Amino acid sequence: MIYSVVTTARNNNLKPYNYLVYILKQMPNTDFINHPELIEKFVPWSKELPADCYKQEKA
C-alpha cells in the first residue's frame, strides 16, 4: 500500500517524502467521520497540497 501511495505521488509530480509527512501529520487531525469530503484535500492530485510537496519544474 505504501509503495502505491509513493508511486502515485511521483506520478503527480510530488516529492513522496514531503507528501507522506504532510498527510501523516494532517490526516489524524481531520474529521472524516462527519466530513468525508475532506479526503479530497489529501489525494495526490489535489490542488490544495502545500507548495513544498511539489517537485520544482525543470527549466
C-alpha distance matrix in Angstrom:
0.0 3.8 5.4 5.1 6.4 8.8 9.9 10.7 12.4 14.4 15.4 16.8 18.8 17.2 17.2 13.6 15.0 17.3 14.9 12.5 15.8 17.1 14.5 14.3 18.1 18.8 16.6 18.0 21.4 20.9 22.5 20.1 22.1 25.2 23.9 20.7 21.7 20.7 17.0 18.4 19.2 15.7 14.1 14.2 17.3 19.2 22.7 22.7 20.5 22.7 24.4 23.1 19.6 21.0 22.1 25.9 27.4 29.2 32.9
3.8 0.0 3.8 5.3 5.1 6.2 8.5 9.9 10.5 12.4 14.2 15.4 16.8 14.7 14.1 10.4 11.4 14.0 12.0 9.4 12.7 14.4 12.4 12.0 15.7 17.0 15.5 17.0 20.3 20.3 22.4 20.5 23.0 26.0 24.4 21.6 22.3 20.7 17.2 18.4 18.5 14.7 13.6 13.1 16.6 18.3 21.5 21.3 18.7 20.3 21.8 20.1 16.7 18.4 19.3 23.1 25.0 26.7 30.5
5.4 3.8 0.0 3.8 5.5 5.1 6.0 8.5 9.8 10.5 12.2 14.2 15.5 14.1 13.6 10.1 11.9 14.8 13.1 11.4 14.8 16.6 15.0 15.1 18.7 19.9 18.6 20.5 23.6 23.4 25.6 23.5 26.1 28.9 27.1 24.1 24.4 23.0 19.4 20.0 20.2 16.6 14.8 13.5 16.6 19.0 22.0 22.5 19.8 21.4 22.3 20.6 17.2 18.2 18.4 22.1 23.6 24.9 28.7
5.1 5.3 3.8 0.0 3.8 5.5 5.1 6.0 8.5 9.9 10.4 12.3 14.4 13.4 14.0 10.9 13.4 15.6 13.1 11.9 15.7 16.6 14.5 15.4 19.0 19.5 17.8 20.1 23.0 22.2 24.1 21.7 24.2 26.9 24.8 21.6 21.7 20.7 17.0 17.3 18.1 14.7 12.3 11.2 14.0 16.6 19.8 20.6 18.4 20.6 21.7 20.6 16.9 17.6 18.3 21.9 23.1 24.7 28.4
6.4 5.1 5.5 3.8 0.0 3.8 5.5 5.2 6.1 8.7 9.9 10.6 12.6 10.9 11.4 8.2 10.6 12.3 9.5 8.4 12.2 12.8 10.8 12.1 15.5 15.8 14.4 17.0 19.7 19.0 21.2 19.1 22.0 24.5 22.3 19.4 19.3 17.8 14.3 14.6 14.8 11.3 9.4 8.3 11.6 13.7 16.9 17.2 14.8 17.0 18.4 17.3 13.6 14.7 16.0 19.7 21.2 23.3 26.9
8.8 6.2 5.1 5.5 3.8 0.0 3.8 5.5 5.1 6.3 8.7 9.9 10.8 9.0 8.8 5.5 8.2 10.5 8.6 8.0 11.6 12.9 11.9 13.0 16.2 17.1 16.4 19.0 21.6 21.3 23.9 22.2 25.3 27.6 25.3 22.6 22.3 20.5 17.2 17.1 16.8 13.3 11.6 9.5 12.7 15.0 17.6 18.1 15.2 16.7 17.3 15.7 12.2 13.1 13.5 17.2 18.9 20.6 24.3
9.9 8.5 6.0 5.1 5.5 3.8 0.0 3.8 5.4 5.1 6.2 8.7 10.0 9.6 10.3 8.0 11.4 13.5 11.5 11.6 15.2 16.1 15.1 16.5 19.7 20.2 19.4 22.1 24.6 23.9 26.3 24.2 27.2 29.5 27.0 24.0 23.3 22.1 18.6 18.0 18.2 15.1 12.6 10.0 12.4 15.4 18.0 19.3 16.8 18.6 18.8 17.6 14.1 13.9 13.9 17.4 18.3 19.7 23.4
10.7 9.9 8.5 6.0 5.2 5.5 3.8 0.0 3.8 5.4 5.0 6.3 8.9 8.7 10.5 8.8 12.3 13.4 10.7 11.4 15.1 15.0 13.7 15.9 18.8 18.6 17.6 20.7 22.9 21.7 23.9 21.7 24.8 26.7 24.0 21.0 20.0 19.0 15.6 14.6 15.1 12.2 9.3 6.8 8.8 12.0 14.8 16.3 14.3 16.7 17.2 16.7 13.0 12.8 13.6 17.0 17.8 19.7 23.2
12.4 10.5 9.8 8.5 6.1 5.1 5.4 3.8 0.0 3.8 5.4 5.2 6.5 5.1 6.9 5.6 9.3 9.9 7.3 8.9 12.2 12.1 11.5 13.9 16.4 16.4 16.1 19.4 21.2 20.4 23.1 21.4 24.8 26.5 23.7 21.2 20.0 18.3 15.3 14.2 13.8 10.9 8.8 5.5 8.1 10.7 13.0 14.1 11.5 13.4 13.7 13.0 9.3 9.3 10.3 13.9 15.2 17.4 21.0
14.4 12.4 10.5 9.9 8.7 6.3 5.1 5.4 3.8 0.0 3.8 5.3 5.2 5.3 6.6 6.3 10.1 11.2 9.8 11.5 14.5 14.8 14.9 17.0 19.4 19.7 19.7 22.9 24.8 24.1 26.9 25.2 28.6 30.3 27.4 24.9 23.6 22.0 19.1 17.7 17.2 14.5 12.4 8.8 10.6 13.5 15.2 16.7 14.0 15.4 14.8 13.8 10.5 9.4 9.0 12.4 13.3 14.8 18.5
15.4 14.2 12.2 10.4 9.9 8.7 6.2 5.0 5.4 3.8 0.0 3.8 5.6 7.4 9.9 9.9 13.7 14.4 12.4 14.3 17.5 17.3 16.8 19.4 21.8 21.6 21.2 24.6 26.3 25.2 27.6 25.5 28.8 30.4 27.3 24.6 22.9 21.9 19.0 17.1 17.3 15.0 12.2 8.7 9.3 12.8 14.6 16.8 14.9 16.9 16.3 16.1 12.8 11.2 10.9 13.8 13.8 15.4 18.8
16.8 15.4 14.2 12.3 10.6 9.9 8.7 6.3 5.2 5.3 3.8 0.0 3.8 5.6 9.1 9.8 13.3 13.1 10.8 13.4 16.2 15.2 15.0 18.1 20.0 19.3 19.3 22.8 24.1 22.8 25.3 23.5 27.0 28.1 24.9 22.4 20.5 19.2 16.7 14.5 14.2 12.5 9.9 6.2 6.1 9.4 10.8 13.2 11.5 13.6 13.2 13.6 10.3 8.6 9.4 12.2 12.3 14.7 18.0
18.8 16.8 15.5 14.4 12.6 10.8 10.0 8.9 6.5 5.2 5.6 3.8 0.0 3.8 6.9 8.9 12.2 11.7 10.5 13.5 15.8 15.1 15.8 18.7 20.3 20.0 20.6 24.1 25.2 24.4 27.2 25.8 29.4 30.5 27.3 25.2 23.2 21.5 19.2 17.1 16.1 14.4 12.6 8.8 9.0 11.4 11.9 14.0 11.7 12.8 11.4 11.4 8.7 6.1 5.8 8.5 8.9 11.3 14.7
17.2 14.7 14.1 13.4 10.9 9.0 9.6 8.7 5.1 5.3 7.4 5.6 3.8 0.0 3.8 5.8 8.7 8.0 6.8 9.9 12.0 11.5 12.5 15.2 16.7 16.7 17.5 20.8 22.0 21.5 24.6 23.5 27.2 28.4 25.4 23.5 21.8 19.6 17.4 15.8 14.3 12.2 11.1 7.5 9.1 10.8 11.5 12.6 9.6 10.3 9.5 8.7 5.5 4.3 5.3 9.0 10.8 13.3 16.8
17.2 14.1 13.6 14.0 11.4 8.8 10.3 10.5 6.9 6.6 9.9 9.1 6.9 3.8 0.0 3.8 5.7 5.5 6.1 8.6 10.1 10.7 12.3 14.2 15.6 16.5 17.7 20.6 22.0 22.1 25.4 24.7 28.3 29.8 27.0 25.3 24.0 21.5 19.3 18.3 16.4 13.9 13.4 10.2 12.5 13.8 14.5 14.9 11.3 11.1 10.2 8.0 5.4 5.6 5.6 9.3 11.9 14.0 17.5
13.6 10.4 10.1 10.9 8.2 5.5 8.0 8.8 5.6 6.3 9.9 9.8 8.9 5.8 3.8 0.0 3.8 5.6 5.1 6.0 8.5 9.8 10.6 11.9 14.1 15.3 15.9 18.6 20.5 20.7 23.9 22.9 26.4 28.3 25.8 23.8 23.0 20.6 17.9 17.5 16.0 12.9 12.3 9.6 12.7 14.2 15.8 15.9 12.4 12.8 12.9 10.7 7.6 8.9 9.3 13.0 15.5 17.4 21.0
15.0 11.4 11.9 13.4 10.6 8.2 11.4 12.3 9.3 10.1 13.7 13.3 12.2 8.7 5.7 3.8 0.0 3.8 5.4 5.2 6.2 8.6 10.1 10.5 12.2 14.2 15.4 17.5 19.4 20.3 23.7 23.3 26.7 28.6 26.4 24.8 24.3 21.5 19.1 19.3 17.3 14.1 14.5 12.4 15.7 16.5 17.8 17.1 13.4 12.9 13.3 10.3 8.2 10.5 11.0 14.4 17.4 19.2 22.7
17.3 14.0 14.8 15.6 12.3 10.5 13.5 13.4 9.9 11.2 14.4 13.1 11.7 8.0 5.5 5.6 3.8 0.0 3.8 5.5 5.1 6.1 8.7 10.0 10.7 12.1 14.0 16.4 17.6 18.5 22.1 22.0 25.6 27.1 24.7 23.4 22.7 19.6 17.7 17.6 15.1 12.4 13.4 11.5 14.4 14.5 15.3 14.2 10.4 9.3 9.9 6.9 5.1 8.3 9.8 12.8 16.1 18.5 21.7
14.9 12.0 13.1 13.1 9.5 8.6 11.5 10.7 7.3 9.8 12.4 10.8 10.5 6.8 6.1 5.1 5.4 3.8 0.0 3.8 5.5 5.1 6.3 8.5 10.0 10.6 11.6 14.6 16.0 16.2 19.5 19.0 22.6 24.2 21.6 20.1 19.3 16.4 14.2 14.1 11.9 8.9 9.7 8.0 11.2 11.3 12.8 11.9 8.3 8.7 10.1 8.4 5.2 8.2 10.5 13.9 16.6 19.3 22.7
12.5 9.4 11.4 11.9 8.4 8.0 11.6 11.4 8.9 11.5 14.3 13.4 13.5 9.9 8.6 6.0 5.2 5.5 3.8 0.0 3.8 5.4 5.3 5.9 8.4 9.9 10.4 12.7 14.8 15.5 18.7 18.2 21.5 23.6 21.5 19.8 19.7 16.9 14.4 15.2 13.4 9.9 10.9 10.0 13.7 13.9 15.9 14.7 11.3 11.9 13.7 11.6 8.9 11.9 13.8 17.3 20.1 22.5 26.0
15.8 12.7 14.8 15.7 12.2 11.6 15.2 15.1 12.2 14.5 17.5 16.2 15.8 12.0 10.1 8.5 6.2 5.1 5.5 3.8 0.0 3.8 5.7 5.3 6.1 8.5 10.2 11.9 13.5 14.9 18.5 18.7 22.0 23.9 22.0 21.0 21.0 17.7 15.9 16.9 14.4 11.5 13.4 12.8 16.2 15.7 17.1 15.2 11.8 11.3 13.2 10.8 9.2 12.8 14.8 17.9 21.1 23.6 26.8
17.1 14.4 16.6 16.6 12.8 12.9 16.1 15.0 12.1 14.8 17.3 15.2 15.1 11.5 10.7 9.8 8.6 6.1 5.1 5.4 3.8 0.0 3.8 5.6 5.3 6.0 8.2 10.7 11.5 12.4 16.1 16.4 20.0 21.4 19.2 18.4 18.0 14.6 13.2 13.9 11.0 8.7 11.2 11.1 14.0 12.8 14.0 11.7 8.5 8.2 11.0 9.5 7.9 11.6 14.4 17.3 20.3 23.3 26.3
14.5 12.4 15.0 14.5 10.8 11.9 15.1 13.7 11.5 14.9 16.8 15.0 15.8 12.5 12.3 10.6 10.1 8.7 6.3 5.3 5.7 3.8 0.0 3.8 5.4 5.2 5.4 8.4 10.0 10.3 13.6 13.4 16.9 18.6 16.5 15.3 15.4 12.2 10.3 11.6 9.4 6.4 9.0 9.9 13.1 12.0 14.0 11.9 9.4 10.5 13.5 12.6 10.3 13.5 16.5 19.7 22.3 25.3 28.5
14.3 12.0 15.1 15.4 12.1 13.0 16.5 15.9 13.9 17.0 19.4 18.1 18.7 15.2 14.2 11.9 10.5 10.0 8.5 5.9 5.3 5.6 3.8 0.0 3.8 5.8 5.9 7.0 9.5 10.9 14.1 14.2 17.3 19.4 18.1 17.0 17.8 14.6 12.8 14.8 12.9 9.9 12.3 13.2 16.6 15.7 17.8 15.6 13.0 13.6 16.4 14.9 12.9 16.4 18.9 22.2 25.1 27.8 31.1
18.1 15.7 18.7 19.0 15.5 16.2 19.7 18.8 16.4 19.4 21.8 20.0 20.3 16.7 15.6 14.1 12.2 10.7 10.0 8.4 6.1 5.3 5.4 3.8 0.0 3.8 6.1 6.6 7.7 9.9 13.5 14.6 17.6 19.3 18.0 17.7 18.3 14.8 13.9 15.8 13.2 11.1 14.2 15.2 18.2 16.6 18.1 15.2 12.8 12.6 15.7 14.3 13.2 16.9 19.7 22.6 25.6 28.5 31.6
18.8 17.0 19.9 19.5 15.8 17.1 20.2 18.6 16.4 19.7 21.6 19.3 20.0 16.7 16.5 15.3 14.2 12.1 10.6 9.9 8.5 6.0 5.2 5.8 3.8 0.0 3.8 5.7 5.6 6.8 10.6 11.7 15.0 16.2 14.6 14.6 14.9 11.2 10.9 12.8 10.0 8.7 12.3 13.9 16.4 14.3 15.7 12.5 10.9 11.4 14.9 14.5 13.2 16.7 19.9 22.7 25.5 28.7 31.6
16.6 15.5 18.6 17.8 14.4 16.4 19.4 17.6 16.1 19.7 21.2 19.3 20.6 17.5 17.7 15.9 15.4 14.0 11.6 10.4 10.2 8.2 5.4 5.9 6.1 3.8 0.0 3.8 5.3 5.2 8.4 8.7 12.0 13.8 12.3 11.7 12.7 9.4 8.4 11.2 9.5 7.8 10.9 13.4 15.9 14.1 16.2 13.5 12.3 13.8 17.3 17.0 15.1 18.3 21.5 24.5 27.1 30.2 33.3
18.0 17.0 20.5 20.1 17.0 19.0 22.1 20.7 19.4 22.9 24.6 22.8 24.1 20.8 20.6 18.6 17.5 16.4 14.6 12.7 11.9 10.7 8.4 7.0 6.6 5.7 3.8 0.0 3.8 5.6 8.1 9.2 11.6 13.7 13.3 13.2 14.9 12.0 11.4 14.6 13.1 11.5 14.6 17.0 19.7 17.9 20.0 17.1 15.9 16.9 20.5 19.9 18.2 21.6 24.7 27.8 30.4 33.5 36.6
21.4 20.3 23.6 23.0 19.7 21.6 24.6 22.9 21.2 24.8 26.3 24.1 25.2 22.0 22.0 20.5 19.4 17.6 16.0 14.8 13.5 11.5 10.0 9.5 7.7 5.6 5.3 3.8 0.0 3.8 6.7 9.2 11.5 12.6 12.2 13.1 14.5 11.2 11.9 14.7 12.7 12.3 15.7 18.3 20.5 18.0 19.5 16.2 15.6 16.3 20.0 19.9 18.8 22.1 25.5 28.2 30.9 34.1 37.0
20.9 20.3 23.4 22.2 19.0 21.3 23.9 21.7 20.4 24.1 25.2 22.8 24.4 21.5 22.1 20.7 20.3 18.5 16.2 15.5 14.9 12.4 10.3 10.9 9.9 6.8 5.2 5.6 3.8 0.0 3.8 5.9 8.8 9.5 8.5 9.4 10.7 7.6 8.7 11.6 10.2 10.4 13.7 16.7 18.5 15.9 17.6 14.5 14.5 16.1 19.8 20.3 18.8 21.8 25.3 28.0 30.4 33.8 36.6
22.5 22.4 25.6 24.1 21.2 23.9 26.3 23.9 23.1 26.9 27.6 25.3 27.2 24.6 25.4 23.9 23.7 22.1 19.5 18.7 18.5 16.1 13.6 14.1 13.5 10.6 8.4 8.1 6.7 3.8 0.0 3.8 5.5 5.9 6.0 7.6 9.8 7.9 9.5 12.7 12.2 12.8 15.7 19.1 20.5 17.9 19.7 16.9 17.5 19.4 23.2 23.9 22.3 25.1 28.6 31.3 33.4 36.9 39.7
20.1 20.5 23.5 21.7 19.1 22.2 24.2 21.7 21.4 25.2 25.5 23.5 25.8 23.5 24.7 22.9 23.3 22.0 19.0 18.2 18.7 16.4 13.4 14.2 14.6 11.7 8.7 9.2 9.2 5.9 3.8 0.0 3.8 5.5 4.8 4.5 7.5 6.5 7.1 10.6 11.2 11.5 13.6 17.3 18.6 16.4 18.8 16.6 17.3 19.8 23.4 24.2 22.0 24.5 28.0 30.9 32.7 36.1 39.0
22.1 23.0 26.1 24.2 22.0 25.3 27.2 24.8 24.8 28.6 28.8 27.0 29.4 27.2 28.3 26.4 26.7 25.6 22.6 21.5 22.0 20.0 16.9 17.3 17.6 15.0 12.0 11.6 11.5 8.8 5.5 3.8 0.0 3.8 5.7 6.0 9.6 9.7 10.5 13.8 14.8 15.2 17.1 20.8 22.0 20.0 22.4 20.3 21.1 23.5 27.2 27.9 25.8 28.3 31.7 34.7 36.5 39.8 42.8
25.2 26.0 28.9 26.9 24.5 27.6 29.5 26.7 26.5 30.3 30.4 28.1 30.5 28.4 29.8 28.3 28.6 27.1 24.2 23.6 23.9 21.4 18.6 19.4 19.3 16.2 13.8 13.7 12.6 9.5 5.9 5.5 3.8 0.0 3.8 6.3 9.0 9.4 11.4 14.1 15.0 16.3 18.3 22.0 22.7 20.3 22.2 19.9 21.3 23.7 27.4 28.6 26.7 29.1 32.7 35.4 37.0 40.5 43.3
23.9 24.4 27.1 24.8 22.3 25.3 27.0 24.0 23.7 27.4 27.3 24.9 27.3 25.4 27.0 25.8 26.4 24.7 21.6 21.5 22.0 19.2 16.5 18.1 18.0 14.6 12.3 13.3 12.2 8.5 6.0 4.8 5.7 3.8 0.0 3.8 5.4 5.9 8.4 10.6 11.5 13.3 15.2 18.9 19.3 16.7 18.5 16.4 18.1 20.7 24.2 25.7 23.8 25.9 29.5 32.1 33.6 37.1 39.8
20.7 21.6 24.1 21.6 19.4 22.6 24.0 21.0 21.2 24.9 24.6 22.4 25.2 23.5 25.3 23.8 24.8 23.4 20.1 19.8 21.0 18.4 15.3 17.0 17.7 14.6 11.7 13.2 13.1 9.4 7.6 4.5 6.0 6.3 3.8 0.0 3.8 5.3 6.1 8.5 10.5 11.6 12.7 16.5 17.0 15.0 17.4 15.9 17.3 20.3 23.7 25.0 22.7 24.6 28.0 30.8 32.2 35.6 38.4
21.7 22.3 24.4 21.7 19.3 22.3 23.3 20.0 20.0 23.6 22.9 20.5 23.2 21.8 24.0 23.0 24.3 22.7 19.3 19.7 21.0 18.0 15.4 17.8 18.3 14.9 12.7 14.9 14.5 10.7 9.8 7.5 9.6 9.0 5.4 3.8 0.0 3.8 5.4 6.1 8.3 10.4 11.2 14.9 14.6 12.3 14.4 13.2 15.2 18.4 21.6 23.3 21.1 22.6 26.0 28.6 29.7 33.2 35.8
20.7 20.7 23.0 20.7 17.8 20.5 22.1 19.0 18.3 22.0 21.9 19.2 21.5 19.6 21.5 20.6 21.5 19.6 16.4 16.9 17.7 14.6 12.2 14.6 14.8 11.2 9.4 12.0 11.2 7.6 7.9 6.5 9.7 9.4 5.9 5.3 3.8 0.0 3.8 5.2 5.6 7.7 9.8 13.3 13.7 10.9 12.8 10.8 12.4 15.3 18.7 20.2 18.2 20.1 23.7 26.2 27.7 31.2 33.9
17.0 17.2 19.4 17.0 14.3 17.2 18.6 15.6 15.3 19.1 19.0 16.7 19.2 17.4 19.3 17.9 19.1 17.7 14.2 14.4 15.9 13.2 10.3 12.8 13.9 10.9 8.4 11.4 11.9 8.7 9.5 7.1 10.5 11.4 8.4 6.1 5.4 3.8 0.0 3.8 5.3 5.6 6.8 10.6 11.5 9.6 12.5 11.1 11.8 15.0 18.3 19.4 16.8 18.6 22.0 24.9 26.3 29.7 32.6
18.4 18.4 20.0 17.3 14.6 17.1 18.0 14.6 14.2 17.7 17.1 14.5 17.1 15.8 18.3 17.5 19.3 17.6 14.1 15.2 16.9 13.9 11.6 14.8 15.8 12.8 11.2 14.6 14.7 11.6 12.7 10.6 13.8 14.1 10.6 8.5 6.1 5.2 3.8 0.0 3.8 5.4 5.6 9.0 8.7 6.5 9.3 8.7 10.1 13.7 16.5 18.2 15.6 16.8 20.1 22.8 23.8 27.2 29.9
19.2 18.5 20.2 18.1 14.8 16.8 18.2 15.1 13.8 17.2 17.3 14.2 16.1 14.3 16.4 16.0 17.3 15.1 11.9 13.4 14.4 11.0 9.4 12.9 13.2 10.0 9.5 13.1 12.7 10.2 12.2 11.2 14.8 15.0 11.5 10.5 8.3 5.6 5.3 3.8 0.0 3.8 6.0 8.7 9.0 5.8 7.7 5.8 6.9 10.3 13.4 15.1 12.9 14.5 18.1 20.6 22.1 25.6 28.3
15.7 14.7 16.6 14.7 11.3 13.3 15.1 12.2 10.9 14.5 15.0 12.5 14.4 12.2 13.9 12.9 14.1 12.4 8.9 9.9 11.5 8.7 6.4 9.9 11.1 8.7 7.8 11.5 12.3 10.4 12.8 11.5 15.2 16.3 13.3 11.6 10.4 7.7 5.6 5.4 3.8 0.0 3.8 6.4 8.3 6.5 9.3 7.8 7.0 10.2 13.2 14.0 11.2 13.2 16.6 19.5 21.3 24.6 27.6
14.1 13.6 14.8 12.3 9.4 11.6 12.6 9.3 8.8 12.4 12.2 9.9 12.6 11.1 13.4 12.3 14.5 13.4 9.7 10.9 13.4 11.2 9.0 12.3 14.2 12.3 10.9 14.6 15.7 13.7 15.7 13.6 17.1 18.3 15.2 12.7 11.2 9.8 6.8 5.6 6.0 3.8 0.0 3.8 5.5 5.4 9.1 9.2 8.6 12.1 14.4 15.2 11.9 13.0 15.9 19.0 20.3 23.4 26.5
14.2 13.1 13.5 11.2 8.3 9.5 10.0 6.8 5.5 8.8 8.7 6.2 8.8 7.5 10.2 9.6 12.4 11.5 8.0 10.0 12.8 11.1 9.9 13.2 15.2 13.9 13.4 17.0 18.3 16.7 19.1 17.3 20.8 22.0 18.9 16.5 14.9 13.3 10.6 9.0 8.7 6.4 3.8 0.0 3.8 5.6 8.6 9.6 8.0 11.1 12.5 13.1 9.5 9.9 12.5 15.6 16.8 19.7 23.0
17.3 16.6 16.6 14.0 11.6 12.7 12.4 8.8 8.1 10.6 9.3 6.1 9.0 9.1 12.5 12.7 15.7 14.4 11.2 13.7 16.2 14.0 13.1 16.6 18.2 16.4 15.9 19.7 20.5 18.5 20.5 18.6 22.0 22.7 19.3 17.0 14.6 13.7 11.5 8.7 9.0 8.3 5.5 3.8 0.0 3.8 6.5 8.9 8.6 11.9 12.9 14.4 11.3 10.7 13.2 15.7 16.1 19.2 22.1
19.2 18.3 19.0 16.6 13.7 15.0 15.4 12.0 10.7 13.5 12.8 9.4 11.4 10.8 13.8 14.2 16.5 14.5 11.3 13.9 15.7 12.8 12.0 15.7 16.6 14.3 14.1 17.9 18.0 15.9 17.9 16.4 20.0 20.3 16.7 15.0 12.3 10.9 9.6 6.5 5.8 6.5 5.4 5.6 3.8 0.0 3.8 5.4 6.2 9.9 11.5 13.6 11.0 11.1 14.4 16.7 17.4 20.9 23.5
22.7 21.5 22.0 19.8 16.9 17.6 18.0 14.8 13.0 15.2 14.6 10.8 11.9 11.5 14.5 15.8 17.8 15.3 12.8 15.9 17.1 14.0 14.0 17.8 18.1 15.7 16.2 20.0 19.5 17.6 19.7 18.8 22.4 22.2 18.5 17.4 14.4 12.8 12.5 9.3 7.7 9.3 9.1 8.6 6.5 3.8 0.0 3.8 5.8 8.6 9.7 12.6 11.0 10.5 13.8 15.3 15.9 19.6 21.8
22.7 21.3 22.5 20.6 17.2 18.1 19.3 16.3 14.1 16.7 16.8 13.2 14.0 12.6 14.9 15.9 17.1 14.2 11.9 14.7 15.2 11.7 11.9 15.6 15.2 12.5 13.5 17.1 16.2 14.5 16.9 16.6 20.3 19.9 16.4 15.9 13.2 10.8 11.1 8.7 5.8 7.8 9.2 9.6 8.9 5.4 3.8 0.0 3.8 6.5 8.9 11.6 10.4 11.2 14.9 16.6 17.9 21.6 23.8
20.5 18.7 19.8 18.4 14.8 15.2 16.8 14.3 11.5 14.0 14.9 11.5 11.7 9.6 11.3 12.4 13.4 10.4 8.3 11.3 11.8 8.5 9.4 13.0 12.8 10.9 12.3 15.9 15.6 14.5 17.5 17.3 21.1 21.3 18.1 17.3 15.2 12.4 11.8 10.1 6.9 7.0 8.6 8.0 8.6 6.2 5.8 3.8 0.0 3.8 6.5 8.4 6.8 8.3 12.1 14.2 16.1 19.7 22.3
22.7 20.3 21.4 20.6 17.0 16.7 18.6 16.7 13.4 15.4 16.9 13.6 12.8 10.3 11.1 12.8 12.9 9.3 8.7 11.9 11.3 8.2 10.5 13.6 12.6 11.4 13.8 16.9 16.3 16.1 19.4 19.8 23.5 23.7 20.7 20.3 18.4 15.3 15.0 13.7 10.3 10.2 12.1 11.1 11.9 9.9 8.6 6.5 3.8 0.0 3.8 5.5 5.7 7.7 11.3 12.9 15.4 18.9 21.2
24.4 21.8 22.3 21.7 18.4 17.3 18.8 17.2 13.7 14.8 16.3 13.2 11.4 9.5 10.2 12.9 13.3 9.9 10.1 13.7 13.2 11.0 13.5 16.4 15.7 14.9 17.3 20.5 20.0 19.8 23.2 23.4 27.2 27.4 24.2 23.7 21.6 18.7 18.3 16.5 13.4 13.2 14.4 12.5 12.9 11.5 9.7 8.9 6.5 3.8 0.0 3.8 5.4 5.7 8.7 9.5 12.0 15.5 17.6
23.1 20.1 20.6 20.6 17.3 15.7 17.6 16.7 13.0 13.8 16.1 13.6 11.4 8.7 8.0 10.7 10.3 6.9 8.4 11.6 10.8 9.5 12.6 14.9 14.3 14.5 17.0 19.9 19.9 20.3 23.9 24.2 27.9 28.6 25.7 25.0 23.3 20.2 19.4 18.2 15.1 14.0 15.2 13.1 14.4 13.6 12.6 11.6 8.4 5.5 3.8 0.0 3.8 5.5 7.7 9.1 12.4 15.4 17.9
19.6 16.7 17.2 16.9 13.6 12.2 14.1 13.0 9.3 10.5 12.8 10.3 8.7 5.5 5.4 7.6 8.2 5.1 5.2 8.9 9.2 7.9 10.3 12.9 13.2 13.2 15.1 18.2 18.8 18.8 22.3 22.0 25.8 26.7 23.8 22.7 21.1 18.2 16.8 15.6 12.9 11.2 11.9 9.5 11.3 11.0 11.0 10.4 6.8 5.7 5.4 3.8 0.0 3.8 6.8 9.5 12.4 15.5 18.5
21.0 18.4 18.2 17.6 14.7 13.1 13.9 12.8 9.3 9.4 11.2 8.6 6.1 4.3 5.6 8.9 10.5 8.3 8.2 11.9 12.8 11.6 13.5 16.4 16.9 16.7 18.3 21.6 22.1 21.8 25.1 24.5 28.3 29.1 25.9 24.6 22.6 20.1 18.6 16.8 14.5 13.2 13.0 9.9 10.7 11.1 10.5 11.2 8.3 7.7 5.7 5.5 3.8 0.0 3.8 6.4 8.8 12.0 15.0
22.1 19.3 18.4 18.3 16.0 13.5 13.9 13.6 10.3 9.0 10.9 9.4 5.8 5.3 5.6 9.3 11.0 9.8 10.5 13.8 14.8 14.4 16.5 18.9 19.7 19.9 21.5 24.7 25.5 25.3 28.6 28.0 31.7 32.7 29.5 28.0 26.0 23.7 22.0 20.1 18.1 16.6 15.9 12.5 13.2 14.4 13.8 14.9 12.1 11.3 8.7 7.7 6.8 3.8 0.0 3.8 6.4 8.9 12.2
25.9 23.1 22.1 21.9 19.7 17.2 17.4 17.0 13.9 12.4 13.8 12.2 8.5 9.0 9.3 13.0 14.4 12.8 13.9 17.3 17.9 17.3 19.7 22.2 22.6 22.7 24.5 27.8 28.2 28.0 31.3 30.9 34.7 35.4 32.1 30.8 28.6 26.2 24.9 22.8 20.6 19.5 19.0 15.6 15.7 16.7 15.3 16.6 14.2 12.9 9.5 9.1 9.5 6.4 3.8 0.0 3.8 6.3 9.0
27.4 25.0 23.6 23.1 21.2 18.9 18.3 17.8 15.2 13.3 13.8 12.3 8.9 10.8 11.9 15.5 17.4 16.1 16.6 20.1 21.1 20.3 22.3 25.1 25.6 25.5 27.1 30.4 30.9 30.4 33.4 32.7 36.5 37.0 33.6 32.2 29.7 27.7 26.3 23.8 22.1 21.3 20.3 16.8 16.1 17.4 15.9 17.9 16.1 15.4 12.0 12.4 12.4 8.8 6.4 3.8 0.0 3.8 6.3
29.2 26.7 24.9 24.7 23.3 20.6 19.7 19.7 17.4 14.8 15.4 14.7 11.3 13.3 14.0 17.4 19.2 18.5 19.3 22.5 23.6 23.3 25.3 27.8 28.5 28.7 30.2 33.5 34.1 33.8 36.9 36.1 39.8 40.5 37.1 35.6 33.2 31.2 29.7 27.2 25.6 24.6 23.4 19.7 19.2 20.9 19.6 21.6 19.7 18.9 15.5 15.4 15.5 12.0 8.9 6.3 3.8 0.0 3.8
32.9 30.5 28.7 28.4 26.9 24.3 23.4 23.2 21.0 18.5 18.8 18.0 14.7 16.8 17.5 21.0 22.7 21.7 22.7 26.0 26.8 26.3 28.5 31.1 31.6 31.6 33.3 36.6 37.0 36.6 39.7 39.0 42.8 43.3 39.8 38.4 35.8 33.9 32.6 29.9 28.3 27.6 26.5 23.0 22.1 23.5 21.8 23.8 22.3 21.2 17.6 17.9 18.5 15.0 12.2 9.0 6.3 3.8 0.0
